[in-house]
Amino acid sequence: MIRRIITIDEEKCNGCGLCATACHEGAIGMVNGKARLLREDYCDGLGDCLPACPVNAISFEEREAPAYNEAAVLAAKKRKETPLPCGCPGSACQSIEAASTPIEDVPSQLQNFPVQIKLLPTKAPHLDGADLLIAADCTAYAYGSFHRDFMKGQITLIGCPKLDAVDYTEKLTQIFIENDIKSVTLTRMTVPCCGGLSYAVKTAIENSGKDIPLHIVIISPNGQVQ
């Protein structure tokens, strides 16, 4: 049938996940850090997600699509065993089975302090000529060999855009402008709120006017690299 349904421009999408939270039907999900319409039959065409998008990446279109399936939507909601505090997927409770690994002495690879983006000065000696690791703070807990695989040889900054409730863009822009940063590795979780950190880093590099190589690694709560 021809009906009104949303469309998402993935080029514009900054991965913040606000649309997925605003979609009460569960039609939108996050795939590789981008919002995507996962179930056309879950989309009611009312557009609660549109005003939630900060970059206007969502719009309506008239096209062939399955009819809205209210019964399926209600059944999907009922199947969710754990309610999400504040409606945020990043706050969902889940149990993770720890991997069995031998205990060994593992030296810390931390080369700087402070590590919090909010606390770090924009100009510091250890930032000049540095390969920078910007990490969503949960990633170090989810990924067992974080020090060895990510922090080694890099200057580490951590933050959480949800808990800090700040836009890191301005601070990171100044860090990139005032220092000779060789490269940036960003580690983020699969949860939508981490999209805010990705957006801040990308925007800060663009605003700095520098061509700084950026590598983004997405980590799931069970420690798998996506």
PyMOL CGO cylinders between C-alpha atoms (Angstrom):
from pymol import cmd
from pymol.cgo import CYLINDER

trace = [
    CYLINDER, 0.00, 0.00, 0.00, 1.04, 3.63, -0.54, 0.3, 1, 1, 1, 1, 1, 1,
    CYLINDER, 1.04, 3.63, -0.54, 1.26, 5.51, 2.75, 0.3, 1, 1, 1, 1, 1, 1,
    CYLINDER, 1.26, 5.51, 2.75, 3.22, 8.15, 4.62, 0.3, 1, 1, 1, 1, 1, 1,
    CYLINDER, 3.22, 8.15, 4.62, 6.32, 6.83, 6.33, 0.3, 1, 1, 1, 1, 1, 1,
    CYLINDER, 6.32, 6.83, 6.33, 9.58, 8.28, 7.61, 0.3, 1, 1, 1, 1, 1, 1,
    CYLINDER, 9.58, 8.28, 7.61, 12.91, 8.25, 5.79, 0.3, 1, 1, 1, 1, 1, 1,
    CYLINDER, 12.91, 8.25, 5.79, 16.30, 8.78, 7.42, 0.3, 1, 1, 1, 1, 1, 1,
    CYLINDER, 16.30, 8.78, 7.42, 19.21, 10.48, 5.70, 0.3, 1, 1, 1, 1, 1, 1,
    CYLINDER, 19.21, 10.48, 5.70, 22.19, 8.54, 7.06, 0.3, 1, 1, 1, 1, 1, 1,
    CYLINDER, 22.19, 8.54, 7.06, 24.62, 11.14, 5.71, 0.3, 1, 1, 1, 1, 1, 1,
    CYLINDER, 24.62, 11.14, 5.71, 23.07, 13.77, 7.99, 0.3, 1, 1, 1, 1, 1, 1,
    CYLINDER, 23.07, 13.77, 7.99, 22.55, 11.43, 10.96, 0.3, 1, 1, 1, 1, 1, 1,
    CYLINDER, 22.55, 11.43, 10.96, 25.01, 12.13, 13.80, 0.3, 1, 1, 1, 1, 1, 1,
    CYLINDER, 25.01, 12.13, 13.80, 24.22, 8.93, 15.68, 0.3, 1, 1, 1, 1, 1, 1,
    CYLINDER, 24.22, 8.93, 15.68, 22.80, 10.62, 18.78, 0.3, 1, 1, 1, 1, 1, 1,
    CYLINDER, 22.80, 10.62, 18.78, 19.96, 8.06, 19.05, 0.3, 1, 1, 1, 1, 1, 1,
    CYLINDER, 19.96, 8.06, 19.05, 17.35, 10.59, 20.15, 0.3, 1, 1, 1, 1, 1, 1,
    CYLINDER, 17.35, 10.59, 20.15, 14.99, 9.49, 17.38, 0.3, 1, 1, 1, 1, 1, 1,
    CYLINDER, 14.99, 9.49, 17.38, 15.18, 5.86, 18.54, 0.3, 1, 1, 1, 1, 1, 1,
    CYLINDER, 15.18, 5.86, 18.54, 14.21, 6.97, 22.03, 0.3, 1, 1, 1, 1, 1, 1,
    CYLINDER, 14.21, 6.97, 22.03, 11.38, 9.16, 20.71, 0.3, 1, 1, 1, 1, 1, 1,
    CYLINDER, 11.38, 9.16, 20.71, 9.93, 6.34, 18.58, 0.3, 1, 1, 1, 1, 1, 1,
    CYLINDER, 9.93, 6.34, 18.58, 7.42, 4.75, 20.94, 0.3, 1, 1, 1, 1, 1, 1,
    CYLINDER, 7.42, 4.75, 20.94, 6.71, 1.97, 18.46, 0.3, 1, 1, 1, 1, 1, 1,
    CYLINDER, 6.71, 1.97, 18.46, 10.32, 0.73, 18.31, 0.3, 1, 1, 1, 1, 1, 1,
    CYLINDER, 10.32, 0.73, 18.31, 10.55, 1.16, 14.54, 0.3, 1, 1, 1, 1, 1, 1,
    CYLINDER, 10.55, 1.16, 14.54, 13.93, 2.92, 14.69, 0.3, 1, 1, 1, 1, 1, 1,
    CYLINDER, 13.93, 2.92, 14.69, 17.17, 1.37, 15.86, 0.3, 1, 1, 1, 1, 1, 1,
    CYLINDER, 17.17, 1.37, 15.86, 20.89, 2.14, 15.75, 0.3, 1, 1, 1, 1, 1, 1,
    CYLINDER, 20.89, 2.14, 15.75, 23.05, 0.24, 13.26, 0.3, 1, 1, 1, 1, 1, 1,
    CYLINDER, 23.05, 0.24, 13.26, 26.79, 0.96, 13.11, 0.3, 1, 1, 1, 1, 1, 1,
    CYLINDER, 26.79, 0.96, 13.11, 26.27, 4.27, 14.87, 0.3, 1, 1, 1, 1, 1, 1,
    CYLINDER, 26.27, 4.27, 14.87, 23.49, 5.47, 12.53, 0.3, 1, 1, 1, 1, 1, 1,
    CYLINDER, 23.49, 5.47, 12.53, 19.72, 5.59, 12.96, 0.3, 1, 1, 1, 1, 1, 1,
    CYLINDER, 19.72, 5.59, 12.96, 17.81, 3.22, 10.72, 0.3, 1, 1, 1, 1, 1, 1,
    CYLINDER, 17.81, 3.22, 10.72, 14.14, 2.37, 10.13, 0.3, 1, 1, 1, 1, 1, 1,
    CYLINDER, 14.14, 2.37, 10.13, 14.26, -1.29, 11.13, 0.3, 1, 1, 1, 1, 1, 1,
    CYLINDER, 14.26, -1.29, 11.13, 10.56, -2.17, 10.89, 0.3, 1, 1, 1, 1, 1, 1,
    CYLINDER, 10.56, -2.17, 10.89, 8.40, -0.34, 8.36, 0.3, 1, 1, 1, 1, 1, 1,
    CYLINDER, 8.40, -0.34, 8.36, 5.28, -2.02, 9.78, 0.3, 1, 1, 1, 1, 1, 1,
    CYLINDER, 5.28, -2.02, 9.78, 6.10, -0.52, 13.19, 0.3, 1, 1, 1, 1, 1, 1,
    CYLINDER, 6.10, -0.52, 13.19, 6.16, 3.05, 11.83, 0.3, 1, 1, 1, 1, 1, 1,
    CYLINDER, 6.16, 3.05, 11.83, 2.77, 4.73, 12.35, 0.3, 1, 1, 1, 1, 1, 1,
    CYLINDER, 2.77, 4.73, 12.35, 3.68, 7.70, 10.16, 0.3, 1, 1, 1, 1, 1, 1,
    CYLINDER, 3.68, 7.70, 10.16, 2.91, 10.25, 12.89, 0.3, 1, 1, 1, 1, 1, 1,
    CYLINDER, 2.91, 10.25, 12.89, 6.51, 11.42, 13.16, 0.3, 1, 1, 1, 1, 1, 1,
    CYLINDER, 6.51, 11.42, 13.16, 7.21, 11.66, 16.90, 0.3, 1, 1, 1, 1, 1, 1,
    CYLINDER, 7.21, 11.66, 16.90, 10.84, 11.16, 15.92, 0.3, 1, 1, 1, 1, 1, 1,
    CYLINDER, 10.84, 11.16, 15.92, 11.08, 14.21, 13.65, 0.3, 1, 1, 1, 1, 1, 1,
    CYLINDER, 11.08, 14.21, 13.65, 11.33, 16.96, 16.30, 0.3, 1, 1, 1, 1, 1, 1,
    CYLINDER, 11.33, 16.96, 16.30, 13.79, 14.84, 18.30, 0.3, 1, 1, 1, 1, 1, 1,
    CYLINDER, 13.79, 14.84, 18.30, 16.39, 14.87, 15.53, 0.3, 1, 1, 1, 1, 1, 1,
    CYLINDER, 16.39, 14.87, 15.53, 18.88, 17.75, 16.06, 0.3, 1, 1, 1, 1, 1, 1,
    CYLINDER, 18.88, 17.75, 16.06, 20.22, 17.64, 12.50, 0.3, 1, 1, 1, 1, 1, 1,
    CYLINDER, 20.22, 17.64, 12.50, 16.95, 17.31, 10.53, 0.3, 1, 1, 1, 1, 1, 1,
    CYLINDER, 16.95, 17.31, 10.53, 17.94, 13.92, 9.14, 0.3, 1, 1, 1, 1, 1, 1,
    CYLINDER, 17.94, 13.92, 9.14, 14.36, 12.56, 9.26, 0.3, 1, 1, 1, 1, 1, 1,
    CYLINDER, 14.36, 12.56, 9.26, 11.51, 13.46, 6.94, 0.3, 1, 1, 1, 1, 1, 1,
    CYLINDER, 11.51, 13.46, 6.94, 8.28, 12.02, 5.57, 0.3, 1, 1, 1, 1, 1, 1,
    CYLINDER, 8.28, 12.02, 5.57, 7.79, 10.38, 2.20, 0.3, 1, 1, 1, 1, 1, 1,
    CYLINDER, 7.79, 10.38, 2.20, 4.85, 8.77, 0.43, 0.3, 1, 1, 1, 1, 1, 1,
    CYLINDER, 4.85, 8.77, 0.43, 5.76, 5.33, -0.88, 0.3, 1, 1, 1, 1, 1, 1,
    CYLINDER, 5.76, 5.33, -0.88, 4.93, 1.66, -0.98, 0.3, 1, 1, 1, 1, 1, 1,
    CYLINDER, 4.93, 1.66, -0.98, 5.20, 0.24, 2.55, 0.3, 1, 1, 1, 1, 1, 1,
    CYLINDER, 5.20, 0.24, 2.55, 3.53, -2.40, 4.72, 0.3, 1, 1, 1, 1, 1, 1,
    CYLINDER, 3.53, -2.40, 4.72, 0.53, -1.24, 6.72, 0.3, 1, 1, 1, 1, 1, 1,
    CYLINDER, 0.53, -1.24, 6.72, 1.12, -0.13, 10.30, 0.3, 1, 1, 1, 1, 1, 1,
    CYLINDER, 1.12, -0.13, 10.30, 0.82, -3.25, 12.48, 0.3, 1, 1, 1, 1, 1, 1,
    CYLINDER, 0.82, -3.25, 12.48, -0.38, -2.05, 15.87, 0.3, 1, 1, 1, 1, 1, 1,
    CYLINDER, -0.38, -2.05, 15.87, -0.81, -5.59, 17.20, 0.3, 1, 1, 1, 1, 1, 1,
    CYLINDER, -0.81, -5.59, 17.20, 2.83, -6.43, 16.41, 0.3, 1, 1, 1, 1, 1, 1,
    CYLINDER, 2.83, -6.43, 16.41, 3.99, -3.21, 18.06, 0.3, 1, 1, 1, 1, 1, 1,
    CYLINDER, 3.99, -3.21, 18.06, 2.06, -3.97, 21.26, 0.3, 1, 1, 1, 1, 1, 1,
    CYLINDER, 2.06, -3.97, 21.26, 3.35, -7.55, 21.30, 0.3, 1, 1, 1, 1, 1, 1,
    CYLINDER, 3.35, -7.55, 21.30, 6.95, -6.34, 20.90, 0.3, 1, 1, 1, 1, 1, 1,
    CYLINDER, 6.95, -6.34, 20.90, 6.52, -3.93, 23.80, 0.3, 1, 1, 1, 1, 1, 1,
    CYLINDER, 6.52, -3.93, 23.80, 5.16, -6.71, 25.97, 0.3, 1, 1, 1, 1, 1, 1,
    CYLINDER, 5.16, -6.71, 25.97, 8.13, -8.95, 25.18, 0.3, 1, 1, 1, 1, 1, 1,
    CYLINDER, 8.13, -8.95, 25.18, 10.57, -6.47, 26.64, 0.3, 1, 1, 1, 1, 1, 1,
    CYLINDER, 10.57, -6.47, 26.64, 11.42, -8.01, 29.97, 0.3, 1, 1, 1, 1, 1, 1,
    CYLINDER, 11.42, -8.01, 29.97, 13.37, -5.10, 31.42, 0.3, 1, 1, 1, 1, 1, 1,
    CYLINDER, 13.37, -5.10, 31.42, 11.94, -1.58, 31.38, 0.3, 1, 1, 1, 1, 1, 1,
    CYLINDER, 11.94, -1.58, 31.38, 14.43, 1.04, 30.23, 0.3, 1, 1, 1, 1, 1, 1,
    CYLINDER, 14.43, 1.04, 30.23, 15.03, 3.79, 32.84, 0.3, 1, 1, 1, 1, 1, 1,
    CYLINDER, 15.03, 3.79, 32.84, 14.37, 7.18, 31.23, 0.3, 1, 1, 1, 1, 1, 1,
    CYLINDER, 14.37, 7.18, 31.23, 13.61, 5.33, 27.99, 0.3, 1, 1, 1, 1, 1, 1,
    CYLINDER, 13.61, 5.33, 27.99, 17.32, 5.13, 27.14, 0.3, 1, 1, 1, 1, 1, 1,
    CYLINDER, 17.32, 5.13, 27.14, 18.72, 1.90, 25.64, 0.3, 1, 1, 1, 1, 1, 1,
    CYLINDER, 18.72, 1.90, 25.64, 22.05, 2.70, 27.27, 0.3, 1, 1, 1, 1, 1, 1,
    CYLINDER, 22.05, 2.70, 27.27, 20.44, 2.29, 30.69, 0.3, 1, 1, 1, 1, 1, 1,
    CYLINDER, 20.44, 2.29, 30.69, 19.01, -1.18, 30.02, 0.3, 1, 1, 1, 1, 1, 1,
    CYLINDER, 19.01, -1.18, 30.02, 20.11, -3.81, 32.55, 0.3, 1, 1, 1, 1, 1, 1,
    CYLINDER, 20.11, -3.81, 32.55, 21.78, -6.93, 31.19, 0.3, 1, 1, 1, 1, 1, 1,
    CYLINDER, 21.78, -6.93, 31.19, 23.91, -9.74, 32.56, 0.3, 1, 1, 1, 1, 1, 1,
    CYLINDER, 23.91, -9.74, 32.56, 27.21, -10.54, 30.84, 0.3, 1, 1, 1, 1, 1, 1,
    CYLINDER, 27.21, -10.54, 30.84, 29.14, -13.77, 31.31, 0.3, 1, 1, 1, 1, 1, 1,
    CYLINDER, 29.14, -13.77, 31.31, 32.78, -12.99, 31.99, 0.3, 1, 1, 1, 1, 1, 1,
    CYLINDER, 32.78, -12.99, 31.99, 35.39, -14.68, 29.84, 0.3, 1, 1, 1, 1, 1, 1,
    CYLINDER, 35.39, -14.68, 29.84, 37.68, -17.11, 31.61, 0.3, 1, 1, 1, 1, 1, 1,
    CYLINDER, 37.68, -17.11, 31.61, 41.22, -15.76, 31.37, 0.3, 1, 1, 1, 1, 1, 1,
    CYLINDER, 41.22, -15.76, 31.37, 44.35, -16.43, 33.45, 0.3, 1, 1, 1, 1, 1, 1,
    CYLINDER, 44.35, -16.43, 33.45, 45.31, -13.86, 36.05, 0.3, 1, 1, 1, 1, 1, 1,
    CYLINDER, 45.31, -13.86, 36.05, 48.47, -11.99, 35.21, 0.3, 1, 1, 1, 1, 1, 1,
    CYLINDER, 48.47, -11.99, 35.21, 50.24, -8.78, 36.11, 0.3, 1, 1, 1, 1, 1, 1,
    CYLINDER, 50.24, -8.78, 36.11, 49.21, -6.24, 33.50, 0.3, 1, 1, 1, 1, 1, 1,
    CYLINDER, 49.21, -6.24, 33.50, 51.03, -2.89, 33.60, 0.3, 1, 1, 1, 1, 1, 1,
    CYLINDER, 51.03, -2.89, 33.60, 48.97, 0.25, 33.19, 0.3, 1, 1, 1, 1, 1, 1,
    CYLINDER, 48.97, 0.25, 33.19, 49.37, 2.01, 29.85, 0.3, 1, 1, 1, 1, 1, 1,
    CYLINDER, 49.37, 2.01, 29.85, 48.06, 5.35, 31.11, 0.3, 1, 1, 1, 1, 1, 1,
    CYLINDER, 48.06, 5.35, 31.11, 50.49, 8.11, 30.11, 0.3, 1, 1, 1, 1, 1, 1,
    CYLINDER, 50.49, 8.11, 30.11, 48.66, 11.21, 31.33, 0.3, 1, 1, 1, 1, 1, 1,
    CYLINDER, 48.66, 11.21, 31.33, 46.47, 12.66, 34.04, 0.3, 1, 1, 1, 1, 1, 1,
    CYLINDER, 46.47, 12.66, 34.04, 43.82, 14.00, 34.27, 0.3, 1, 1, 1, 1, 1, 1,
    CYLINDER, 43.82, 14.00, 34.27, 41.97, 11.92, 31.72, 0.3, 1, 1, 1, 1, 1, 1,
    CYLINDER, 41.97, 11.92, 31.72, 38.50, 13.45, 31.93, 0.3, 1, 1, 1, 1, 1, 1,
    CYLINDER, 38.50, 13.45, 31.93, 37.80, 15.71, 28.95, 0.3, 1, 1, 1, 1, 1, 1,
    CYLINDER, 37.80, 15.71, 28.95, 36.20, 18.24, 31.30, 0.3, 1, 1, 1, 1, 1, 1,
    CYLINDER, 36.20, 18.24, 31.30, 39.33, 18.46, 33.46, 0.3, 1, 1, 1, 1, 1, 1,
    CYLINDER, 39.33, 18.46, 33.46, 42.09, 18.36, 30.85, 0.3, 1, 1, 1, 1, 1, 1,
    CYLINDER, 42.09, 18.36, 30.85, 43.62, 21.74, 29.94, 0.3, 1, 1, 1, 1, 1, 1,
    CYLINDER, 43.62, 21.74, 29.94, 43.41, 22.59, 26.25, 0.3, 1, 1, 1, 1, 1, 1,
    CYLINDER, 43.41, 22.59, 26.25, 47.20, 22.98, 26.06, 0.3, 1, 1, 1, 1, 1, 1,
    CYLINDER, 47.20, 22.98, 26.06, 49.56, 20.45, 27.62, 0.3, 1, 1, 1, 1, 1, 1,
    CYLINDER, 49.56, 20.45, 27.62, 53.09, 19.24, 26.77, 0.3, 1, 1, 1, 1, 1, 1,
    CYLINDER, 53.09, 19.24, 26.77, 52.02, 15.62, 26.39, 0.3, 1, 1, 1, 1, 1, 1,
    CYLINDER, 52.02, 15.62, 26.39, 49.41, 16.59, 23.77, 0.3, 1, 1, 1, 1, 1, 1,
    CYLINDER, 49.41, 16.59, 23.77, 51.94, 17.89, 21.23, 0.3, 1, 1, 1, 1, 1, 1,
    CYLINDER, 51.94, 17.89, 21.23, 52.71, 15.21, 18.66, 0.3, 1, 1, 1, 1, 1, 1,
    CYLINDER, 52.71, 15.21, 18.66, 50.32, 12.82, 20.40, 0.3, 1, 1, 1, 1, 1, 1,
    CYLINDER, 50.32, 12.82, 20.40, 48.22, 10.00, 19.06, 0.3, 1, 1, 1, 1, 1, 1,
    CYLINDER, 48.22, 10.00, 19.06, 45.01, 10.69, 20.97, 0.3, 1, 1, 1, 1, 1, 1,
    CYLINDER, 45.01, 10.69, 20.97, 42.58, 8.11, 22.34, 0.3, 1, 1, 1, 1, 1, 1,
    CYLINDER, 42.58, 8.11, 22.34, 39.16, 9.56, 23.12, 0.3, 1, 1, 1, 1, 1, 1,
    CYLINDER, 39.16, 9.56, 23.12, 37.12, 6.93, 24.93, 0.3, 1, 1, 1, 1, 1, 1,
    CYLINDER, 37.12, 6.93, 24.93, 33.56, 6.71, 26.10, 0.3, 1, 1, 1, 1, 1, 1,
    CYLINDER, 33.56, 6.71, 26.10, 34.26, 5.74, 29.70, 0.3, 1, 1, 1, 1, 1, 1,
    CYLINDER, 34.26, 5.74, 29.70, 32.25, 2.48, 29.57, 0.3, 1, 1, 1, 1, 1, 1,
    CYLINDER, 32.25, 2.48, 29.57, 34.49, 1.07, 26.83, 0.3, 1, 1, 1, 1, 1, 1,
    CYLINDER, 34.49, 1.07, 26.83, 37.40, 0.45, 29.18, 0.3, 1, 1, 1, 1, 1, 1,
    CYLINDER, 37.40, 0.45, 29.18, 35.17, -1.74, 31.35, 0.3, 1, 1, 1, 1, 1, 1,
    CYLINDER, 35.17, -1.74, 31.35, 33.52, -3.62, 28.50, 0.3, 1, 1, 1, 1, 1, 1,
    CYLINDER, 33.52, -3.62, 28.50, 36.71, -4.44, 26.59, 0.3, 1, 1, 1, 1, 1, 1,
    CYLINDER, 36.71, -4.44, 26.59, 39.01, -6.65, 28.66, 0.3, 1, 1, 1, 1, 1, 1,
    CYLINDER, 39.01, -6.65, 28.66, 42.33, -5.74, 27.02, 0.3, 1, 1, 1, 1, 1, 1,
    CYLINDER, 42.33, -5.74, 27.02, 41.63, -2.04, 26.73, 0.3, 1, 1, 1, 1, 1, 1,
    CYLINDER, 41.63, -2.04, 26.73, 45.00, -0.88, 28.10, 0.3, 1, 1, 1, 1, 1, 1,
    CYLINDER, 45.00, -0.88, 28.10, 46.98, -3.18, 25.81, 0.3, 1, 1, 1, 1, 1, 1,
    CYLINDER, 46.98, -3.18, 25.81, 44.91, -2.77, 22.62, 0.3, 1, 1, 1, 1, 1, 1,
    CYLINDER, 44.91, -2.77, 22.62, 43.89, 0.89, 22.80, 0.3, 1, 1, 1, 1, 1, 1,
    CYLINDER, 43.89, 0.89, 22.80, 45.74, 2.92, 25.44, 0.3, 1, 1, 1, 1, 1, 1,
    CYLINDER, 45.74, 2.92, 25.44, 49.29, 1.75, 24.72, 0.3, 1, 1, 1, 1, 1, 1,
    CYLINDER, 49.29, 1.75, 24.72, 51.29, 4.54, 23.10, 0.3, 1, 1, 1, 1, 1, 1,
    CYLINDER, 51.29, 4.54, 23.10, 48.37, 6.97, 23.16, 0.3, 1, 1, 1, 1, 1, 1,
    CYLINDER, 48.37, 6.97, 23.16, 47.26, 9.90, 25.27, 0.3, 1, 1, 1, 1, 1, 1,
    CYLINDER, 47.26, 9.90, 25.27, 43.90, 9.04, 26.79, 0.3, 1, 1, 1, 1, 1, 1,
    CYLINDER, 43.90, 9.04, 26.79, 40.85, 11.24, 27.24, 0.3, 1, 1, 1, 1, 1, 1,
    CYLINDER, 40.85, 11.24, 27.24, 37.54, 9.90, 28.55, 0.3, 1, 1, 1, 1, 1, 1,
    CYLINDER, 37.54, 9.90, 28.55, 34.02, 11.22, 28.81, 0.3, 1, 1, 1, 1, 1, 1,
    CYLINDER, 34.02, 11.22, 28.81, 30.33, 10.39, 28.72, 0.3, 1, 1, 1, 1, 1, 1,
    CYLINDER, 30.33, 10.39, 28.72, 28.02, 12.86, 26.95, 0.3, 1, 1, 1, 1, 1, 1,
    CYLINDER, 28.02, 12.86, 26.95, 25.03, 11.50, 28.86, 0.3, 1, 1, 1, 1, 1, 1,
    CYLINDER, 25.03, 11.50, 28.86, 26.47, 11.79, 32.37, 0.3, 1, 1, 1, 1, 1, 1,
    CYLINDER, 26.47, 11.79, 32.37, 28.44, 14.99, 31.81, 0.3, 1, 1, 1, 1, 1, 1,
    CYLINDER, 28.44, 14.99, 31.81, 25.47, 16.56, 29.98, 0.3, 1, 1, 1, 1, 1, 1,
    CYLINDER, 25.47, 16.56, 29.98, 27.83, 18.83, 28.04, 0.3, 1, 1, 1, 1, 1, 1,
    CYLINDER, 27.83, 18.83, 28.04, 28.84, 19.27, 24.44, 0.3, 1, 1, 1, 1, 1, 1,
    CYLINDER, 28.84, 19.27, 24.44, 32.53, 18.42, 24.20, 0.3, 1, 1, 1, 1, 1, 1,
    CYLINDER, 32.53, 18.42, 24.20, 32.84, 20.00, 20.75, 0.3, 1, 1, 1, 1, 1, 1,
    CYLINDER, 32.84, 20.00, 20.75, 34.24, 23.38, 21.87, 0.3, 1, 1, 1, 1, 1, 1,
    CYLINDER, 34.24, 23.38, 21.87, 36.81, 21.88, 24.28, 0.3, 1, 1, 1, 1, 1, 1,
    CYLINDER, 36.81, 21.88, 24.28, 38.01, 19.31, 21.76, 0.3, 1, 1, 1, 1, 1, 1,
    CYLINDER, 38.01, 19.31, 21.76, 38.20, 21.93, 19.01, 0.3, 1, 1, 1, 1, 1, 1,
    CYLINDER, 38.20, 21.93, 19.01, 40.58, 23.99, 21.16, 0.3, 1, 1, 1, 1, 1, 1,
    CYLINDER, 40.58, 23.99, 21.16, 42.68, 20.93, 21.94, 0.3, 1, 1, 1, 1, 1, 1,
    CYLINDER, 42.68, 20.93, 21.94, 43.02, 20.16, 18.23, 0.3, 1, 1, 1, 1, 1, 1,
    CYLINDER, 43.02, 20.16, 18.23, 43.84, 23.80, 17.39, 0.3, 1, 1, 1, 1, 1, 1,
    CYLINDER, 43.84, 23.80, 17.39, 46.39, 24.38, 20.16, 0.3, 1, 1, 1, 1, 1, 1,
    CYLINDER, 46.39, 24.38, 20.16, 48.28, 21.09, 19.83, 0.3, 1, 1, 1, 1, 1, 1,
    CYLINDER, 48.28, 21.09, 19.83, 49.87, 19.03, 17.08, 0.3, 1, 1, 1, 1, 1, 1,
    CYLINDER, 49.87, 19.03, 17.08, 47.61, 15.98, 17.27, 0.3, 1, 1, 1, 1, 1, 1,
    CYLINDER, 47.61, 15.98, 17.27, 48.86, 13.23, 14.93, 0.3, 1, 1, 1, 1, 1, 1,
    CYLINDER, 48.86, 13.23, 14.93, 45.76, 11.01, 15.02, 0.3, 1, 1, 1, 1, 1, 1,
    CYLINDER, 45.76, 11.01, 15.02, 42.57, 10.33, 16.97, 0.3, 1, 1, 1, 1, 1, 1,
    CYLINDER, 42.57, 10.33, 16.97, 41.11, 6.96, 17.88, 0.3, 1, 1, 1, 1, 1, 1,
    CYLINDER, 41.11, 6.96, 17.88, 37.59, 7.09, 19.29, 0.3, 1, 1, 1, 1, 1, 1,
    CYLINDER, 37.59, 7.09, 19.29, 36.17, 4.14, 21.22, 0.3, 1, 1, 1, 1, 1, 1,
    CYLINDER, 36.17, 4.14, 21.22, 32.44, 4.26, 21.86, 0.3, 1, 1, 1, 1, 1, 1,
    CYLINDER, 32.44, 4.26, 21.86, 29.73, 1.87, 22.96, 0.3, 1, 1, 1, 1, 1, 1,
    CYLINDER, 29.73, 1.87, 22.96, 26.91, 0.61, 20.77, 0.3, 1, 1, 1, 1, 1, 1,
    CYLINDER, 26.91, 0.61, 20.77, 24.34, 2.52, 22.85, 0.3, 1, 1, 1, 1, 1, 1,
    CYLINDER, 24.34, 2.52, 22.85, 22.77, 5.57, 21.14, 0.3, 1, 1, 1, 1, 1, 1,
    CYLINDER, 22.77, 5.57, 21.14, 23.95, 8.16, 23.65, 0.3, 1, 1, 1, 1, 1, 1,
    CYLINDER, 23.95, 8.16, 23.65, 27.55, 7.48, 22.59, 0.3, 1, 1, 1, 1, 1, 1,
    CYLINDER, 27.55, 7.48, 22.59, 26.65, 9.02, 19.24, 0.3, 1, 1, 1, 1, 1, 1,
    CYLINDER, 26.65, 9.02, 19.24, 27.00, 12.39, 20.92, 0.3, 1, 1, 1, 1, 1, 1,
    CYLINDER, 27.00, 12.39, 20.92, 30.69, 11.72, 21.54, 0.3, 1, 1, 1, 1, 1, 1,
    CYLINDER, 30.69, 11.72, 21.54, 31.24, 10.67, 17.91, 0.3, 1, 1, 1, 1, 1, 1,
    CYLINDER, 31.24, 10.67, 17.91, 29.52, 13.82, 16.72, 0.3, 1, 1, 1, 1, 1, 1,
    CYLINDER, 29.52, 13.82, 16.72, 31.60, 16.04, 19.02, 0.3, 1, 1, 1, 1, 1, 1,
    CYLINDER, 31.60, 16.04, 19.02, 34.90, 14.53, 17.86, 0.3, 1, 1, 1, 1, 1, 1,
    CYLINDER, 34.90, 14.53, 17.86, 34.05, 14.70, 14.16, 0.3, 1, 1, 1, 1, 1, 1,
    CYLINDER, 34.05, 14.70, 14.16, 32.78, 18.28, 14.46, 0.3, 1, 1, 1, 1, 1, 1,
    CYLINDER, 32.78, 18.28, 14.46, 35.80, 19.38, 16.50, 0.3, 1, 1, 1, 1, 1, 1,
    CYLINDER, 35.80, 19.38, 16.50, 38.22, 18.03, 13.89, 0.3, 1, 1, 1, 1, 1, 1,
    CYLINDER, 38.22, 18.03, 13.89, 36.27, 19.83, 11.16, 0.3, 1, 1, 1, 1, 1, 1,
    CYLINDER, 36.27, 19.83, 11.16, 36.14, 23.07, 13.15, 0.3, 1, 1, 1, 1, 1, 1,
    CYLINDER, 36.14, 23.07, 13.15, 39.88, 22.93, 13.84, 0.3, 1, 1, 1, 1, 1, 1,
    CYLINDER, 39.88, 22.93, 13.84, 40.60, 23.16, 10.13, 0.3, 1, 1, 1, 1, 1, 1,
    CYLINDER, 40.60, 23.16, 10.13, 43.15, 20.37, 10.43, 0.3, 1, 1, 1, 1, 1, 1,
    CYLINDER, 43.15, 20.37, 10.43, 43.31, 17.06, 8.59, 0.3, 1, 1, 1, 1, 1, 1,
    CYLINDER, 43.31, 17.06, 8.59, 43.55, 14.74, 11.59, 0.3, 1, 1, 1, 1, 1, 1,
    CYLINDER, 43.55, 14.74, 11.59, 43.05, 11.02, 10.85, 0.3, 1, 1, 1, 1, 1, 1,
    CYLINDER, 43.05, 11.02, 10.85, 40.11, 9.60, 12.83, 0.3, 1, 1, 1, 1, 1, 1,
    CYLINDER, 40.11, 9.60, 12.83, 39.46, 5.92, 13.55, 0.3, 1, 1, 1, 1, 1, 1,
    CYLINDER, 39.46, 5.92, 13.55, 36.20, 4.98, 15.30, 0.3, 1, 1, 1, 1, 1, 1,
    CYLINDER, 36.20, 4.98, 15.30, 35.84, 1.67, 17.15, 0.3, 1, 1, 1, 1, 1, 1,
    CYLINDER, 35.84, 1.67, 17.15, 32.39, 0.60, 18.34, 0.3, 1, 1, 1, 1, 1, 1,
    CYLINDER, 32.39, 0.60, 18.34, 32.28, -1.83, 21.28, 0.3, 1, 1, 1, 1, 1, 1,
    CYLINDER, 32.28, -1.83, 21.28, 29.30, -3.82, 22.53, 0.3, 1, 1, 1, 1, 1, 1,
    CYLINDER, 29.30, -3.82, 22.53, 28.54, -4.30, 26.25, 0.3, 1, 1, 1, 1, 1, 1,
    CYLINDER, 28.54, -4.30, 26.25, 29.95, -7.85, 26.05, 0.3, 1, 1, 1, 1, 1, 1,
    CYLINDER, 29.95, -7.85, 26.05, 33.26, -6.52, 24.77, 0.3, 1, 1, 1, 1, 1, 1,
    CYLINDER, 33.26, -6.52, 24.77, 32.91, -7.35, 21.10, 0.3, 1, 1, 1, 1, 1, 1,
    CYLINDER, 32.91, -7.35, 21.10, 34.19, -4.91, 18.47, 0.3, 1, 1, 1, 1, 1, 1,
    CYLINDER, 34.19, -4.91, 18.47, 31.38, -4.21, 16.01, 0.3, 1, 1, 1, 1, 1, 1,
]
cmd.load_cgo(trace, "trace")
